[in-house]
Amino acid sequence: MQKLTIVVPAFNEEEVLTSSIERLLAIENRVIAKHVLDQASDILIVDDGSKDKTWAEIEQLHQKHTRVCGLKFSRNFGHQNALIAGLTEAVRTADMMITIDADLQDDPDKIEDMVAQYLAGADIVYGVRNNRETDTWFKRTTAQGYYKFLGMLGVNLIPNHADFRLMSKRAVNTFLEYKERNVFIRGLVPKLGYPSAEVYYKRTPRMAGESKYPLKKMLAFAWDGITSLTIAPVRLILILGALSMVVAAGMSVYTLAVHLLGLTVRGWSSLMISLWFMGGLQMVSLGVIGEYIGKMTNEVKHRPRYTVQSRIGEYNANTYSFKTKMDQAS
């Protein structure tokens, strides 16, 4: 019997949290009843600085189900840091961990298949979407283009996989050795190299509430994925600079030949176009380089990834178990 902890990051999810956790508990109970999981298998919710009643919902769920534990951030630190906090806490007691978003758009019924793949020897089981019918044309097209672009840059990603996955204890411990602050988890996990498997599912629309990843956040997240996993953009700048120098050399020869032939035409159009082009190229180049320098600055500061303000379910290092408030009272 091995223990499973389901890690659920939550940001302003009061409308769906209770129903989602009840469903996850039912799925865990179903697998436990088949004598596959330890009865201590639990759920850990990470409140990523919610402004609504998400934490109050977590407290109520804990009073009703002592297997539901919670962490509350002092402010919003981001989805990726919420996942890391949950994995850091869960790996102390769990043999396997599954991460899934609170809206349950990723099919939680596939959890049983993930556990089966783990028991068959896979340290990492990726939840992979087999269709994108629920996405808009724009999101579907840009997502596919993004995966192809990262592949061209040499980044190893699982297409159509987000953050719905199972990881074994040793896989999580290895992952947590990656200490960078600019984290793109779905790009780091394949680097671990452990045996993996894939489980396919159909993504469903949200039951309530709004997406926590509007276009602005999606673009920022995509850019973080590129700059945190590869230095290809900087190399691209070097190539563009070299090509610009070749073009400039050719234009210099052409200009000199035209001048010697007396065919020089007075004007400023070509000059202005060249200046604007080169000026724009330089500004873009400086911006990309500045992005990397900014990320390096954040890394060398070694600031904590997150701050836990409150917790429900206290970890006891001596017994390797979560002690709930009810356990402490008794």
N, C-alpha and C positions, 0 to 999 in steps of 0.2 A: 504494500500500500504506500503510495507516494502522495505528498501534499501538493495541491495546486492553489496558487493565489492568483486571482484575477485582479489586475491593476486597472483602475478606471480613472483617467484624468477628467476633471469636471470644471467647467468655467461657465457660470450663469446657466445652470441646467436644472433649475428647480421644477420646471414644467415636466421633465421626462425622467428625472433621476429615480424617484421611488418605483415607478413601473419598470424601469430598466433593471434596477437592482433585484427586484422581486423575480424578474424573468431569469436573471443570471443565477440567482440562488436556486431556482427550480431546476435549471440545467445542471448545476453542480450536484444537487441532490439526486438527480436522475443517474448521473455517472457514479456517484458514491454508492447508490443502491445496487449497482452492478459489480460492486466490490473491486472497482478499478482505482478509486481515489480514497485517500485517507479521510476520515470523518472530520478532521480538523481543517480541511480545505476551506478557504475563506475568500473574502473580497476586500480589497483595499482601495478606497476612493481618495483621490488627491484633489482637494479644492484649490484651484489655481487662482486664489485671490478674487473669488466671486463677489459681486456686488448685490446679488439677490439673496434668496433664502436657501441657497444650496447647502451651506454648513448646517443650518437648522434641520434640513431634510436628512443629512447624514447622521446627526445626533438622534433623530427619531428612529431611523433605520437601525442604528446600533442598539437602542433600547429594545427594539422588537426582535432583532436578530444579532446575537452577540458575535456571530461570525463576520459581521460587517465592521470594518475598522476604517479610520479616516485620518488624513493629514490635512492641515489647513495652512496654506502659505500666508505670509504677512502681506503680500501684494501679488499682483499678477507677474509671474516669472516666465510664462510661456508654456505651450503644450509639451515641447520636448523636455524641458526641465521637470515638468510634472511627471512625465514618464520615468525619467531617471530617478527622481525621488521615490516613486513607488517601487521601482525595481530594487533600489538600494535598501529599502526597508524590507521588502518581501523576501529577498534572497537569503536573509538570515534564517528563515524558518522553512521556506518552500523548496521543494525539489524541482518544480517547474512553475513558470509564470506566463500568464497570457495577458497581453495588453489590448484593450478595446475601448473605443470612445463611448461616452455616456449615452449618446443618441441611439446606439445600437443599429446604425445604418449598415454596419458590417454584421453579417449573419451570425448571431451567437450560437445557433444550433450547430454550427461547424466546430464548436469547442470539443465535442466528443470525438470528432474525426481527428482533430489536432492532438488530443491526448493519445489516441490510438497510434498515430504516426510517431509520437514521442516514445511510446512503449516499444515500438518496432525498431527504435534506434536513432531517430532523428533528434539532434540537439536543438535545431531551429525549424519551426514549421511556419511558413508564410501563408497568410490569408491573401489570396489573389482574386481580384474581380474578374469574372469571365465575360462581363459585358459592362457597358457604360450608358445604358439606356436612360438612366435617371439624370444624367448630366445634360447640360445644354450643349448645342453644337460647338460653341466657342470653347467651353471648358474641355470637352472631349478632344477637340482638335489640338488645343494648346498642350494638353497633358501628353498626348501621344508624341507631339513634336518635342516636348521637353525630354521625355525618355530617350528619344533618338539622339537629341543633341548631346545629352550627358554621355550616351554610349560613344559618340564620336570623340568626346573629350577623354575617353578612357575610363569613365566611372562605371563600376559594376553595380547596376540596380536591378531589382526584380520588377519588371513592368507591371503596372496596375496593382502594385502592392503599396499600402500606406503604412499604418502602424498597428494593424491587427495581426498579431503573431504570437507564437509560443516559443519560449526560450528555456533551455535547461539551466540548472543551477550553475554548471561550469561555464556555459555560454554567457550568462549574465555576469558572473564574476570576471570573465575575460573582458567583456564589454565595458565594465566599470573601470577597467584599467586605462581606458581612453579618457584622459583628463581635460581635453580641450573644452573651452566654454562655448565656442561656436559649433553647436552640435546639429548634425543632420542624421538622425538615428537610422533611417531606412537606407542610408548610404554606408554607414559604418558596420551594420550587422553582417552584410555579406563578406566583409573583410575578415571576420572571425575565422572563417574557413572550416567550421564544424559541419558534420553531416546535416543535410537539410532536406526538407520535403515541402510540397505545396498543397494547399487545400483550396479548391475553387468555390466561389459563392457568388450570388447575385446581390448587389447592393440595393437597399430599399430606401425610400424617401424618409425624411425625419417625421416622427410622430407628432412633434410639437416643437415650438421654439424656432430660433433662427440659426443658420450656419455660423460657426465661430471663425470661419475662414472666408471672408469676403475677398473680392478681387485684389485689394491692396495688400492684404496679408498673404494671399497666395503668391503674389509676385515677389514679395519680400522673402517668403519661405523658399521659393524657387531659386532666388539669387543666393541665399545662404547656402543652399545645397551645392551650387556651382563653386562658390568661393571657398567653402570649407572642405571640399573633397579634391580639388584639383587646382594647379597653377596654370592650366592651359590658357586662360584669358591673358595672363602676363606674357606668355610665350607668343600668343597671337599678336599682341602689341609689337613685340620684337620683329615678327615677320612683316607686319604692316609697315613698320618703320623702315625695314630693309627694302621693301617694295617701293615705298615712297622715294627713297634715295635713288633707286634705279630709274624710276620715272623722272625724277628731277634731273638726273644726269642726262637722260635722253632728251629732255626738253631743253637743257642747256646747249647741247650739240645742235638741236634744231634751231634754236634762237640765234646762235652764232652763225649758222649757215645762212639763215634768212637775212641777217644783218649784213654779211659779206656780199650777198647777192643784191643788196639794196632794196629788198622787198619788205623792209620793216614797216608795219602799219602802226601809226600812233594810236594809242587807246589804252584804256584802263580795265576793260572787261575781263580779259584773261588774267590780268594781275590780281584783280579783286577776287575772282573765282578761286584762284590758287591760294590766295591768302585765307579766304574763308574755309576752304577745304583743309588746309594744313592746320589752321587754328582750331577747327573742330576736332580733327584727329588728335591733336595734342591735348585738348581738354578732356576728351574721352579717355585717352591713355592715362593722363594724370588721375582721373577719377577712379579708374580700375585699380591702378597702383595704390592710390590712397585708401581704397576699400580694404586691400590686403594689409596695409600698414595699420589701419584702424583695428582690424581683427587681431593683429599681432600685439597691439597695445593692450587690448582687452585680455589677451592670454597672459601676458607677463605680469599683469596686476594680480592675478590669482585670487580674484574675488569669488566668494561662494556662489554657486549656481542658483541657490534658492535659500530662503529662510523659513523654517517651520514655526508657525506661531502657536498652533494647538494640535493636539492629537487625541484620537479616541482609540483606545487599545494600546497599552503600554508594553513595549518589548522588554522581555526579561532575559538577559544574556546568560543567566545560569541555567534556566530551564528550556531556552530556545522556544519560547511560545509567547503568544500575545496574551497579556492579562487584561481582561476587560474590567470596566468599572464594577460590574456585578460580581466578578471573581474577587476583586479586591475587597468589596463590601462583605462577602462571606468569609 
